[in-house]
Amino acid sequence: MYLYGASGHGKVVAEVAEEKGYHIKGFIDENISKTTLLDYPVIHEPPSESIDIIISIGNNRIRKNIVDQNTLFTYVTLLHPKSSISKRVDIEEGTVVMSGVSINSAVSIGKHCIINTNSSIDHDCVIEDFVHISPNAALGGSVYVGEGTHVGLGVSVIQGIRIGKWCTIGAGAVIISDIPDGATVVGNPGKVIKVTEL
Ligand SMILES: CC(C)(COP(=O)(O)OP(=O)(O)OC[C@H]1O[C@@H](n2cnc3c(N)ncnc32)[C@H](O)[C@@H]1OP(=O)(O)O)[C@@H](O)C(=O)NCCC(=O)NCCS
């Protein structure tokens, strides 16, 4: 398999793939100054044949653009063996779950998400495509997170909250009311400081 994105985040994703026993052929990255990462070669254009890929780029919009532009890729899903995932969880292709994550019963997680180190997602949450749940974030039960939203480091979201699409929830925020599409939110309690038109 190849990892698309030779970044710091790429190193972490590569180690999940290694833990799962994948044979990593290398990284793909458009930056021609990058030639190796973690002793793997970096190539600068995707191979022409159909290949197994995980996109190892933290930016949610860039992950979506890569998916939209590349139809030949087959996406793998990487679940760290030291994560705790209920057997009643649905996780779609291209998503990576890092070490220490807990995902409880009846959760649904979309495509190309990052469920980052030590985050926790309680029962009945719905996480749409291209979401990033950052390290140590905690979602209570029945939280909805819309497409492309970034939930920052250490964020807490109380149960039953609906967060819109392409939002940014700043590090350490505490979310106690619903958040509209495109909003940037910071603080405790979380306050909207900006809304971007989608
Ligand atoms: C919320 C965030 C996106 C704002 O970034 P930004 O748009 O560049 O905004 P600025 O840094 O200009 O800050 C705007 C205001 O919000 C405040 N602010 C920014 N981030 C904040 C945070 N996390 N909590 C509380 N206040 C915050 C700033 O102090 C500033 O306040 P002021 O106007 O009174 O001076 C960013 O600070 C953040 O928290 N990103 C998440 C990082 C993260 O979790 N990364 C995960 C890595 S795996």
The ligand as a MOL file (V3000), in Angstrom:
LIG
                    3D

  0  0  0     0  0            999 V3000
M  V30 BEGIN CTAB
M  V30 COUNTS 48 50 0 0 0
M  V30 BEGIN ATOM
M  V30 1 C -9.7200 27.8980 16.8290 0
M  V30 2 C -8.5190 28.0990 15.9200 0
M  V30 3 C -8.7360 27.3490 14.6020 0
M  V30 4 C -8.4510 29.6180 15.6700 0
M  V30 5 O -7.4430 29.8890 14.7860 0
M  V30 6 P -7.4580 31.3090 13.9950 0
M  V30 7 O -8.6380 31.3480 13.0790 0
M  V30 8 O -6.0970 31.4700 13.4120 0
M  V30 9 O -7.7790 32.3650 15.1000 0
M  V30 10 P -6.7830 33.3050 15.9700 0
M  V30 11 O -5.5780 32.5580 16.4280 0
M  V30 12 O -6.5980 34.5780 15.1800 0
M  V30 13 O -7.6830 33.6090 17.2600 0
M  V30 14 C -8.8850 34.3530 17.1960 0
M  V30 15 C -9.3360 34.5960 18.6390 0
M  V30 16 O -9.7570 33.3510 19.2100 0
M  V30 17 C -8.9460 33.0290 20.3610 0
M  V30 18 N -8.6680 31.5950 20.2980 0
M  V30 19 C -8.0720 30.9180 19.2920 0
M  V30 20 N -8.0360 29.6130 19.5640 0
M  V30 21 C -8.6210 29.4520 20.7680 0
M  V30 22 C -8.8600 28.3270 21.5600 0
M  V30 23 N -8.5320 27.1050 21.1430 0
M  V30 24 N -9.5150 28.5200 22.7350 0
M  V30 25 C -9.8510 29.7600 23.1550 0
M  V30 26 N -9.6370 30.8770 22.4230 0
M  V30 27 C -9.0270 30.7170 21.2510 0
M  V30 28 C -7.6720 33.8670 20.2080 0
M  V30 29 O -7.0940 34.1240 21.4700 0
M  V30 30 C -8.2400 35.1150 19.5680 0
M  V30 31 O -8.8810 35.8860 20.5470 0
M  V30 32 P -8.8620 37.5140 20.4870 0
M  V30 33 O -9.5730 37.8930 19.2070 0
M  V30 34 O -9.6010 37.9120 21.7270 0
M  V30 35 O -7.4320 37.9070 20.4690 0
M  V30 36 C -7.1840 27.5620 16.5580 0
M  V30 37 O -6.6910 28.4280 17.5560 0
M  V30 38 C -7.3490 26.1630 17.1660 0
M  V30 39 O -7.6740 25.9910 18.3610 0
M  V30 40 N -7.1260 25.1470 16.3000 0
M  V30 41 C -7.2270 23.7540 16.6750 0
M  V30 42 C -5.8350 23.1340 16.8030 0
M  V30 43 C -5.9160 21.6580 17.0350 0
M  V30 44 O -6.6850 21.1800 17.8350 0
M  V30 45 N -5.1150 20.9100 16.2860 0
M  V30 46 C -5.1800 19.4650 16.2950 0
M  V30 47 C -3.8560 18.8890 15.9000 0
M  V30 48 S -3.9490 17.1320 15.8210 0
M  V30 END ATOM
M  V30 BEGIN BOND
M  V30 1 1 1 2
M  V30 2 1 2 3
M  V30 3 1 2 4
M  V30 4 1 2 36
M  V30 5 1 4 5
M  V30 6 1 5 6
M  V30 7 2 6 7
M  V30 8 1 6 8
M  V30 9 1 6 9
M  V30 10 1 9 10
M  V30 11 2 10 11
M  V30 12 1 10 12
M  V30 13 1 10 13
M  V30 14 1 13 14
M  V30 15 1 14 15
M  V30 16 1 15 16
M  V30 17 1 15 30
M  V30 18 1 16 17
M  V30 19 1 17 18
M  V30 20 1 17 28
M  V30 21 1 18 19
M  V30 22 1 18 27
M  V30 23 2 19 20
M  V30 24 1 20 21
M  V30 25 1 21 22
M  V30 26 2 21 27
M  V30 27 1 22 23
M  V30 28 2 22 24
M  V30 29 1 24 25
M  V30 30 2 25 26
M  V30 31 1 26 27
M  V30 32 1 28 29
M  V30 33 1 28 30
M  V30 34 1 30 31
M  V30 35 1 31 32
M  V30 36 2 32 33
M  V30 37 1 32 34
M  V30 38 1 32 35
M  V30 39 1 36 37
M  V30 40 1 36 38
M  V30 41 2 38 39
M  V30 42 1 38 40
M  V30 43 1 40 41
M  V30 44 1 41 42
M  V30 45 1 42 43
M  V30 46 2 43 44
M  V30 47 1 43 45
M  V30 48 1 45 46
M  V30 49 1 46 47
M  V30 50 1 47 48
M  V30 END BOND
M  V30 END CTAB
M  END
